[in-house]
Amino acid sequence: MIERLKRMMIKEFLQVLRDPRMLGVIFGVPLIQTLVFGYAVSTDVTDVPTAVVDRDRSPASRELVAAFTSSGHFRVVSAEGGMERAQAMLDDGSAGAVLRIDEGFAGDLEGGRTARVQLIVDGTDSNTARVVLVYANRITERFSGAVRAAPAGGVQLVHRAWFNENLESRNFFVPGIIAMLVMLVTVILTSMAVVREKEVGTIEQLLVSPITPAEFILGKTLPFAIIGYVDVLLVSLLGVFWFDVPIRGSVLLLLLATTFYLMTTLGIGLLISTACRTQQQALMMVFLVFFPFVLLSGFMFPIENMPRAVQYLTWVNPLRYFLVILRGIFLKGTGVEILWPQMAALLAMGAALLAAATLRFRKTSA
């Protein structure tokens, strides 16, 4: 059995690695996609083009404008003209927000009265608009606290973020990119490898050889599992040393969880291969399965915000569990005593998928 597995694995490695272009796809594309996602996929909002309508023109109003611009979230693109010009800039997209300070702003502050400031935000992109409003509230709260002392005996809120101190969305998304890319690469390679044997007619030769279905599946999946490990390490190193994403947990635990995750992705690829006769069919089936997995994983949208019926579907999504493990190991430094339910779920799903693929392969090849 060991000798047959060895020959199968050598065959698969030669088949995949003999083409330099395939090497670029397997190892180069995940690195490029990580760079693209790391820079492009971000919910952080910086340099919002802002039109300022300052009708008070007082030192206090200028200090408020300076507080907005020095935060790094707002960039003044116009400080002249009235609301008509500001509205036109909102309409043509040259401004994403308008900061309006009416006359009497400084007088209200000096008199101990509430000074009103209006911020008009382009709500076309609702998510960005919400983030901009949060930033504006923080800036005005700090400004208000600086110009007026808090009343004696008042309550002061001091906030502190754990695990992602600077609240950088990149630290949240880069671990998710690892899970997404590993799933895509391993599912495609596994499904295409088996279907390729069908297309060229060599699967009949394998079926009449002494190799068993279980040995055939192991020989097909182990090379791609090794490639999956290499991709995980490459993307992790890129995330840690290029994007400064912290990894606070155990690397050995990460590799163990990756083993269970690869069992699920390779099992999915094998099941797809048993249902397809051509590589084109397998590729289309991969993307048909892949995108729902990503959308229902919590990678982009919180699972808690999904309808209740859809949340139940996420329970059979291996990507969901691996994302929790990755973010726990990278950002929180959590161990197996916390992550064991997710790891157990991946192990159970992986074993079930591989068993189903083995049975289906035996049935379809009989």
N, C-alpha and C positions, 0 to 999 in steps of 0.2 A: 504493500500500500504506500509506504513512504517513497519508494522509487517511482511509482506511477504518479504520485502527487508532485514529486520533484520535476518529472518530465513535463507534466501539464503546466506547472508554474513557469518553467523555463520557456516553454512555447508561448505562453501569454506575455511574458516580459519581452521576448523577442518581437512578438507581433506588435506590441504597443510602442516599444522604445526604439525600434529600428528606424522609424521615420522622425527626422529632426523636427518637422512641423508638429507632430503629435506631442513631442516633448515640450514644445512651446505652449501647446494647448493645456497640457496637464499641469505644468509647473509655472509657466509664465503668465498665463491668463489669470489664475487666482491672485497673483501678486498685483497685476495691473488693475484688476477689479477691486482689490482691497484699497489701492491708492485712490481710485475713482470714487468708491463709496465713502472712504474715509474723509475725503474733502467735500464731496457733493451731498452726502446724506447727513444733514445736520438740521436740528431744530433751533439752533442758536441764531439769534437775529442781531446783526451788527450793521452799523453805518446806515441806518434808516434815513433816506433823504427827507429832510424836514424843512418846511417853510415856516418861518417865524413872523408872526404879526404882533409886534410889540407897540401897543398904543400908549403904554405908560412911560416908557423910555426913562426909567429911573435906575439908580444903582442896584436896587433890589431885583428889578426885572432882568437886568443884565446878568446878575449873579445866578438867577434861575436858569436862564438860557445857557450860561456857562456850565451849570451842573448837568444839564442834558447832554451837551456836546462832550464834556470831559468823561462821561460814563463809557464812551466807546460804542454805545448803542444808537446814537442819533448823530446825524451829520447835517448841518445847516446848509441848504442849497439856495435859500433866498431869505433875506432879512429886510427887504424893501417891498413897498407896496401894501395894499390892503387885502381884505378877504376875497375880493374878486380875482386878484392874481393868484392867491393861494388856492382858490377853488379850481382855477384853470389848470394849475400844476397838478392837482389831484386828478383832474379829468384826463390829462394827457399822460399820466404816469410818471412825470418827472419828480413828484413828491409823493411819499407814502404816508406822511403825517403833517399836520398843521398845528403848531403851538401858538395859541392866541392868548395874549395878556392884555386885558383892558385897562383903561385909565383908572387910577385910584388903587392900583395893586399895592404900591409901597405905603400909601396912607392907611390902608386896611391893616397891613402888618404892623405899622407903628402904633395904631390905635388898639391893637389887641383883638381886632375883628378877623373873621374868616376871609381870607383873600382867595378869590376864585380864579382859576386858570382853566382854559378849555384846550383839550387835545382832541383833534379830529383825525381819525385813522381810516385809511383805505381798507375797507372790510372785504374786498374781493377775495383775498386769501384769508379765510377766517382764522386759521391756526396762527399765522404770522401776526394778525391783528391782536389776538389774545396775548401773545407773548409781548408785543409792543406795549400794550396797556399795563401788563404786569411790571415791565421795566419802568414805565412812566410813574406808576404808583410808588415804586420804591424810591425813585429819585425825589419826588415831591415830599414823601415822608421824611427823607433825610434832610431835605432843605428846610422843611417846617420845623424839625427838631433842632436845627442849627440856629434859626432866627428867634425861636421862642422856647424858653425853658419849660420843661414839663412841670405840671403842678405838683406841689408837695404831696407825698403819699400816693402818687399815681402808680400805674402799672407799666412797666417797661418790658417789651418783648425782645428777647435776644434769640435769634435763630441760628442754627448750625446744621449744616448738611453732612451726613455721614456717607462714607464709601465713595462719593464723587463730590469732593469738597468744592470744586469750582463749577459744579453743575454743567459740565461739558457733555453735550450730547454725543460727541465722538466716542467717549468712553463707554457709552451705552450701546452704540451701534456696531463698533468694530468687532466685539465678541460675537455678535449676531451674524456678522458677515462670514466669520469662520464656519459656523454651522451651515449657513446657506450654501456657500461655495463647495464645502465638502459633500453635501448631499447632491448637489448638481453634478459634480465631477464623477463621483462613484456610481450614481444611478445611471448616468449616460454610459460610462465605460462598461459596466456590468451588462446592461441590457444589450448594448451593441455587440459585445463580444460573443454572446450566445447566438444572437440572430445572424451574425456574420458567418458562423459555422453552418447555419441553415442555408444561407444564400450560396456559399461556395460549394456546398455538398459534402463537407468534411465531417459533419455531425454523424452521418451514417457510419463512417469509418470508426468514429469514437464509440458509437453504440455497440458495434460488434466486437470491440476490443474487451479485454478483461476488466476494464475500469467500471466501477459501480456508479450509480447516479450520485451518491453522496460524495464519492471521490471526484467525480466530474465537477460538481458544484464547488467543492473546496478548492480544486485546482483553478477554477475560474475566478473565485472571489478573493483568495488570499493575495494575489498580486495587486489587485485593486485596493485591498485593505491596506497594504503597505504604502501604496501611493497616497491613500487617504491620510495616513499618519504623517507622511512627508509634507503634504499640503497643510495639515493642521499646524505643524511646527513652523513651516515657512511663514504662513500668515500670522501666527502668533508672534514670531520674532519681528516681523514687520510692524505689527501693531504696537509692540512694547518699545522697540528702539526707534521707530520712525514717528509714530503718533503719540508716544509717551503714555500709552494705556498701561496702568499698573496691573501686575499679576501678583496678587497677595496670597493666593492659595498654593496648594501642592501641585507641582507639575505631574507627579506620578498619578495623582487622582484625576487630573485632566486626561492623561493617556488611558486610564482605566475606563473613564466615562466615554472616551472616544471609541474604545473597543465596542461597548454596548451600542453606541450610536451607529457605528459602521455596520453592525449586524443588521440593523433595521434598514439602512440605505441599500446595502447589498441585497438584502432580501427583497426589497421593492424592485430593484433592477432586475433580479432573476424572475420575479413574477411577471414583469412587463415583457421580458424576453420570451417567456412561454406562451404569451398571448399574441405575439407579433411574428410575421413571417419575413418582413423586410426591415432594413435598417431605417428607412424613412418612416415606417409605421412606428418603430420603437422610439425614434426621436420625437415624433409628435405626441406619443403617449407619455413620454417623460415630462414634457412641458405641460401637458394636460394635468398631470399629477402634481408637478412641482409648484406651480403658482398657487393653487389652493393651500398647499402646505405652508407656503411663506405667508400668505394673507391671514391664515388662521393660527399663526404661531406666536403672535405677540411681538414680532420683530418690528413692525411699523405701527400697528394699532393695538392698544391695550385690550386684552381679552375681556376684561371686566366691562368694557363699553359695548361689547357685542350682544346681540339678542341671546336670551337664555338658551334657545334651541341650538344656536350656532356654538355657544360655549361648550355644549355637550360634545359636539363634533371635534373640538380641539383635544379632547381626552385621548383620541387615537392618533394624534399627530406627534411623531417622534421629535420633530423640530421644536415643538413647544418645550418639551422636557430638557432637551439639550441646551436650549437658550438659558433656562433657569440655572443649569449647572455651570455653563460658561460664565455668566455674569456673576454667579456666586463665587466662583474660583478667582476670576480676574479682579473684581471690584471689592468683594466683601471678605475674601479669604476664608470662606466657610469650608467645612470639612465634610466627611462622609456621614457624620452623625446628623447633619442637616439635610444633605442632598441624597440620602439613601432612597427616599420614595421615588424621586425622578430616575435614579439609576436603576432601581428595581423595575420601573415601568419600561425603560428602554430595553433591559435584559429580557423581560417577558415578551415584548413586541418583537424583538430581534429573533428570539428563539422560535416564536410562532411563525414569523415571516419566512425564515429559512426552512423550517419544516414544511410549510405549505408549498414553497418553491420546489423542494425536493420531491414531494408527492406529486405535484403537478407535472414536473419534468418527467418523472417515471411514467405518468399516465399518458402524456402527449407523445412520448418517445416509444411507447409500447406498440 
